[in-house]
Amino acid sequence: QVRLVESGGGLVQTGGSLRLSCAASGRTFSTYNMAWFRQAPGKEREFVAAISWTGDNTVYADSVKGRFTISRDDAKSTVYLQMNTLKPEDTAVYYCASPWAHYAPHLTRDWPDLKKYDYWGQGTQVTVSS
């Protein structure tokens, strides 16, 4: 059974940094694209970042580009989200996600589509105070 467990959330001041981790288990990690999404209170879940199974291709939402970095460590079956220069509008529950199929979604333009992901973690809360 595939399991994704996020950690690393917390309370931070504006301009601060956090690193989120998502540990995967239940299947071989290295052949799956991975993504981060977030959901603020009263809002829909939105795409944050995604990384290819090879680790050499990444996509970011415009709102986090230049501030957040997604990376992966296949030896640890873990994907990370380094978040710098945090803003109050980054406050949300952050989720990692993975598709059912190897190498999917195949098209980069599909990476932000949450319907393309089948497995989700329980989420970790990030709160940025002003």
SERO-4910 file (N, C-alpha, C, O; in steps of 0.05 Angstrom, whole numbers):
BEGIN
 pado doro    nc1    nc2    nc3   cac1   cac2   cac3    cc1    cc2    cc3    oc1    oc2    oc3
  Gln    A     17    -24      0      0      0      0     18     25      0     36     27     16
  Val    A     12     43    -18     27     67    -20     20     86      3     -4     90      9
  Arg    A     40     97     15     36    116     37     55    139     34     78    136     28
  Leu    A     43    163     38     59    188     37     55    202     63     33    207     72
  Val    A     77    210     76     76    223    102     92    249    101    117    248     98
  Glu    A     78    271    104     91    297    104    100    305    132     89    296    152
  Ser    A    121    321    133    130    332    159    145    359    153    151    365    130
  Gly    A    150    373    174    166    398    172    151    424    173    162    445    173
  Gly    A    124    422    174    108    446    176    112    459    204    123    448    222
  Gly    A    101    484    206    102    498    231     95    527    228     84    535    208
  Leu    A    101    542    249     95    571    249    122    586    244    142    581    257
  Val    A    121    605    226    145    620    219    137    649    213    114    654    205
  Gln    A    155    667    217    149    695    212    153    701    182    167    687    168
  Thr    A    141    723    173    144    732    145    174    735    139    189    746    155
  Gly    A    182    724    116    210    725    108    226    701    117    249    698    109
  Gly    A    215    684    133    228    660    143    228    637    123    218    640    101
  Ser    A    239    615    132    242    591    115    233    566    130    233    565    155
  Leu    A    224    547    114    217    521    124    224    500    102    224    507     79
  Arg    A    230    476    111    234    454     92    215    432     98    215    420    120
  Leu    A    197    426     79    178    404     82    190    379     71    206    379     51
  Ser    A    183    356     83    192    330     73    167    313     69    147    315     83
  Cys    A    169    295     49    148    275     44    161    248     40    175    244     20
  Ala    A    157    230     59    169    204     58    149    185     46    126    183     55
  Ala    A    158    171     25    140    152     11    148    123     18    171    117     22
  Ser    A    128    106     18    133     78     23    112     62      8     91     72      0
  Gly    A    117     36      5     98     18     -7    103     11    -36     90     -7    -47
  Arg    A    122     24    -48    129     18    -76    156     31    -82    166     48    -67
  Thr    A    167     24   -105    192     36   -114    187     66   -120    169     73   -134
  Phe    A    203     83   -107    199    112   -109    210    124   -134    199    144   -144
  Ser    A    232    113   -144    248    128   -164    235    130   -192    246    145   -208
  Thr    A    213    116   -197    201    118   -224    175    134   -224    159    132   -243
  Tyr    A    171    150   -204    146    165   -202    152    195   -199    168    203   -183
  Asn    A    138    211   -215    138    240   -211    125    246   -184    108    230   -174
  Met    A    132    268   -172    121    276   -146    113    305   -147    124    321   -162
  Ala    A     94    313   -130     84    340   -131     77    349   -103     72    333    -85
  Trp    A     76    375    -99     66    388    -75     42    406    -83     43    420   -103
  Phe    A     22    404    -67     -2    422    -69     -7    435    -42      5    426    -22
  Arg    A    -23    455    -41    -31    467    -16    -60    476    -16    -72    480    -37
  Gln    A    -71    478      8    -99    486     10   -102    505     34    -97    497     57
  Ala    A   -110    529     28   -115    549     49   -144    547     58   -161    538     42
  Pro    A   -151    556     82   -178    555     91   -198    569     72   -193    592     64
  Gly    A   -219    555     64   -239    566     47   -232    567     18   -247    578      1
  Lys    A   -209    556     11   -199    557    -17   -196    529    -28   -194    509    -13
  Glu    A   -194    527    -54   -190    501    -67   -160    493    -65   -143    510    -62
  Arg    A   -155    468    -66   -128    458    -66   -114    467    -92   -126    465   -113
  Glu    A    -90    477    -89    -76    488   -112    -48    476   -114    -35    468    -95
  Phe    A    -38    476   -139    -12    466   -145     10    484   -135      7    509   -136
  Val    A     32    472   -125     55    488   -116     79    481   -133     91    499   -144
  Ala    A     86    456   -135    111    448   -149    110    418   -156     96    403   -142
  Ala    A    124    410   -176    127    382   -183    154    376   -194    168    394   -204
  Ile    A    163    351   -191    189    343   -200    187    317   -215    171    299   -207
  Ser    A    202    314   -236    202    290   -252    214    267   -237    229    271   -218
  Trp    A    209    242   -247    221    219   -234    251    219   -237    265    207   -221
  Thr    A    261    232   -258    290    234   -261    303    255   -244    327    255   -239
  Gly    A    286    273   -234    296    294   -217    308    318   -231    317    337   -219
  Asp    A    308    317   -258    321    339   -273    301    358   -286    309    376   -301
  Asn    A    275    355   -280    255    373   -291    236    380   -268    225    363   -254
  Thr    A    232    406   -265    214    416   -244    195    437   -256    201    451   -276
  Val    A    172    440   -243    152    460   -251    142    473   -225    138    459   -205
  Tyr    A    138    499   -226    129    514   -203    105    531   -210    102    541   -232
  Ala    A     88    535   -190     67    556   -193     80    583   -193    101    587   -180
  Asp    A     68    601   -208     80    628   -210     82    641   -183    101    657   -178
  Ser    A     64    635   -165     64    648   -138     88    641   -121     94    655   -102
  Val    A    101    619   -127    123    610   -111    150    609   -126    171    604   -114
  Lys    A    149    615   -151    173    613   -168    194    632   -157    189    655   -151
  Gly    A    219    622   -154    241    638   -144    243    637   -114    263    646   -103
  Arg    A    223    627   -100    223    626    -71    224    597    -61    237    591    -40
  Phe    A    210    579    -75    208    551    -67    225    534    -85    229    540   -109
  Thr    A    236    512    -74    251    492    -90    243    464    -83    243    457    -60
  Ile    A    235    449   -103    228    421    -99    252    404   -106    266    409   -126
  Ser    A    257    383    -91    279    364    -96    271    337    -87    251    333    -73
  Arg    A    287    317    -94    281    290    -85    307    275    -79    328    281    -90
  Asp    A    304    255    -61    326    238    -54    316    209    -56    302    200    -39
  Asp    A    322    196    -79    311    170    -84    321    149    -64    307    130    -58
  Ala    A    345    153    -54    356    134    -34    340    134     -8    338    114      6
  Lys    A    327    157     -3    311    160     22    281    159     15    264    161     33
  Ser    A    274    156    -10    246    155    -19    231    180     -8    209    178      2
  Thr    A    244    203    -11    233    227      0    234    250    -20    254    253    -35
  Val    A    214    266    -20    213    291    -35    212    314    -16    199    313      5
  Tyr    A    225    336    -23    228    359     -6    216    384    -19    214    386    -43
  Leu    A    208    403     -2    200    429    -12    213    450      6    205    454     29
  Gln    A    234    462     -4    248    484     10    233    510      5    230    518    -18
  Met    A    224    522     26    208    547     23    222    570     36    227    570     60
  Asn    A    230    589     20    244    613     30    227    638     26    208    638     10
  Thr    A    234    659     39    220    685     37    190    681     39    175    690     22
  Leu    A    182    667     60    154    661     63    137    685     68    145    705     81
  Lys    A    112    684     58     93    706     60     68    696     74     63    672     74
  Pro    A     53    714     86     27    705     99      9    690     80     -5    671     89
  Glu    A      9    697     54     -8    683     35      2    654     29    -12    640     15
  Asp    A     25    646     40     34    619     37     21    601     58     25    576     58
  Thr    A      7    613     77     -6    597     98    -26    578     87    -44    586     72
  Ala    A    -22    552     93    -40    531     82    -31    504     93    -11    502    107
  Val    A    -48    484     88    -39    456     92    -26    447     66    -37    450     45
  Tyr    A     -2    437     69     14    428     46     12    397     44     16    383     63
  Tyr    A      6    388     19      4    360     14     23    351     -8     28    365    -27
  Cys    A     35    327     -4     50    316    -27     32    296    -41     13    285    -29
  Ala    A     37    291    -66     20    274    -82     37    259   -102     58    267   -111
  Ser    A     26    235   -110     40    218   -129     19    204   -146     -2    197   -137
  Pro    A     26    200   -171      7    186   -189      8    156   -185     26    145   -173
  Trp    A    -12    142   -196    -12    113   -194      8    101   -214     21     81   -208
  Ala    A     11    114   -238     27    102   -259     56    112   -259     61    135   -251
  His    A     74     95   -267    102    103   -271    103    127   -291     88    128   -310
  Tyr    A    122    145   -285    129    166   -304    106    185   -310    108    202   -329
  Ala    A     84    183   -296     60    200   -301     59    223   -282     71    222   -260
  Pro    A     45    245   -289     35    251   -315     57    255   -335     78    266   -329
  His    A     53    246   -359     74    246   -379     79    273   -390    102    279   -398
  Leu    A     59    290   -391     63    317   -402     66    337   -380     51    338   -361
  Thr    A     86    354   -382     92    374   -362     67    391   -357     62    400   -335
  Arg    A     52    397   -378     29    415   -375      7    402   -357    -10    417   -347
  Asp    A      9    376   -353    -11    363   -336     -2    361   -307    -18    354   -289
  Trp    A     23    368   -301     33    366   -274     17    382   -254     13    373   -231
  Pro    A      7    406   -260     -9    421   -240    -37    411   -236    -51    422   -219
  Asp    A    -46    391   -251    -74    382   -249    -76    361   -226    -65    339   -228
  Leu    A    -90    368   -205    -91    350   -182   -106    325   -188   -103    305   -174
  Lys    A   -122    325   -209   -137    300   -217   -118    279   -228   -126    256   -231
  Lys    A    -93    287   -234    -74    268   -245    -60    252   -223    -43    234   -229
  Tyr    A    -66    258   -198    -52    245   -176    -71    228   -160    -94    235   -155
  Asp    A    -61    205   -152    -78    184   -140    -72    181   -110    -90    172    -95
  Tyr    A    -48    187   -102    -41    183    -74    -34    209    -61    -20    226    -73
  Trp    A    -44    213    -37    -40    238    -23    -32    233      6    -40    213     18
  Gly    A    -15    251     17     -9    249     45    -31    262     61    -51    272     51
  Gln    A    -26    263     87    -46    274    106    -44    304    109    -62    318    119
  Gly    A    -21    315     99    -17    344    100     -2    353    124     -2    340    145
  Thr    A     12    376    121     26    388    143     20    418    142     21    431    121
  Gln    A     14    430    165      5    457    167     29    476    166     48    473    181
  Val    A     28    496    149     47    518    149     33    544    154     13    551    141
  Thr    A     42    558    175     29    584    182     51    605    182     71    602    196
  Val    A     46    626    166     65    648    165     53    673    177     32    682    168
  Ser    A     65    682    199     54    705    213     65    731    201     88    733    193
  Ser    A     48    752    202     57    778    191     69    795    212     77    818    207
***
